[in-house]
Amino acid sequence: MKKMSKTILTLLLFGYAFLYVPIFFLIIGSFSSSEIPGVWTHFSTKWFYAVLEDSDLIYAILTSLKIAFLSATGSVILGILAAIATTTPSEHKANKFLNKTIVMPIVVPEIIVGFSLLMFFMFVENIFGFPKERGVLTVTIGHIIATMAYVHMTVRSRLLSLDPSLEEAALNLGARPFVVFFKIKLPLLSTAILSGWLLAFTLSLDDLVIASFLSGPGATTLPVLIFSSVRIGITPTINAFATMFIAVVATCITTGYFITNRKNKPQQR
């Protein structure tokens, strides 16, 4: 293996430090007993118990998880349908137009997407009286619109890489298109679908701008709650929750890494 030059190694270390040093200080600060963030007194875990006793924070976490699950599932369903529609061999103008318009939420700034959705829901409410108020439903619809494009791109790229002879062989053997999709295409798309679902789930869980426009008093998401509390003043409880969240994510990534390695070892042998 070629040795890295000192310049590349320095830039690499600087990049990692820029990303992880703030997180490191956040984790250290969550174990301080001081009520003032950034001030260390002595080691304590009382803020982790404070997280479990904070009803508003727990409610915001559950609300965010609920919205993220619903929006990710809806994005996967619509994204798969859109990917299938835009990968057909047809050269119709509607096919090309659909493929271009689906990815627009990625290009358009989130603040414009959130404001336009707010105006749309207000217009629909004035005409039909539904939805009566902003809440979980409006935020979920907004997140589906914002994240469906990512699922569409992920699944569509996988569809374009599939061997068309597999589908043609199944059709020649008498299988119906419905059976071909569920028994041949869907298993081959499983990894892309899972990747799209996880990406949509993460984007929904992390969204602040769209949720700020579409959430109501009874549907405060976790990013909105944290942003509101930070504007007033950072509390050690937020640091403790962030540390717990980082620990959960790190555990999931490490577990997935070991599971993947175990599956790849027999193939390498």
Summary of the structure (lengths in Angstrom):
residues: 269
radius of gyration: 23.3
end to end distance: 22.9
largest distance: 74.2
contacts: 751
relative contact order: 0.14
helix: 78%
strand: 1%
